[in-house]
Amino acid sequence: AQSVTQLDSHVSVSEGTPVLLRCNYSSSYSPSLFWYVQHPNKGLQLLLKYTSAATLVKGINGFEAEFKKSETSFHLTKPSAHMSDAAEYFCVVSPPWGDKVIFGPGTSLSVIP
Amino acid sequence: SQTIHQWPATLVQPVGSPLSLECTVEGTSNPNLYWYRQAAGRGLQLLFYSVGIGQISSEVPQNLSASRPQDRQFILSSKKLLLSDSGFYLCAWSPGQGVETQYFGPGTRLLVL
């Protein structure tokens, strides 16, 4: 069985400060992990994905995430928040064979000017 | 390149009326296709997924149904809408076989009154 936990339903940061969005997973297999972003009334866009290669994954818009097997975590970070980063972020786990993925409940990121 | 289309973008329907939402994918063949619903302020709920023409798996019992009449066409339907069917409906596709990055359409906002 697989599950995804996003520890914070809402995160608020000031523009220019670091962003940390937390994600923990549970999986019986070696999973693939993804982060998606959803801006208001839009579809989801892939930020980055981990597929058992390098544990530090760099994505679009300056985001990166580190896979830590010992902590079963895949936290999303960005050194400096921009106003355009305000959105909903979803952590996703996929089994090795794909076909269905599990979405976390999402974290809403607010960026304060 | 691959693109995914959904229509309509917005829909307001009375309770008890029928529903048909359409999703089409271009630039790929034999994709896996998915329908998700996102209720206000909540995460994504997988409704249906399909690995081929005429092959539909339902994840949540409800008054919705899905069909895949063509390889790259996925339709979400209802005979009689309920108030609880209101939400944001997202279609997604993935390449099939192996690690499954999902690519999302722009979504349909459905309001049932």
Interface residues (C-beta under 8 A of the other chain):
Chain A: S32 F34 Y36 N41 K42 G43 L44 Q45 L46 K49 T51 F90 V92 S94 P96 W97 G98 D99 K100 V101 F103 G104 P105 G106
Chain B: N32 R42 G43 L44 L46 Y49 V51 F88 L90 A92 S94 G96 Q97 G98 V99 E100 T101 Q102 Y103 F104 G105 P106 G107 R109
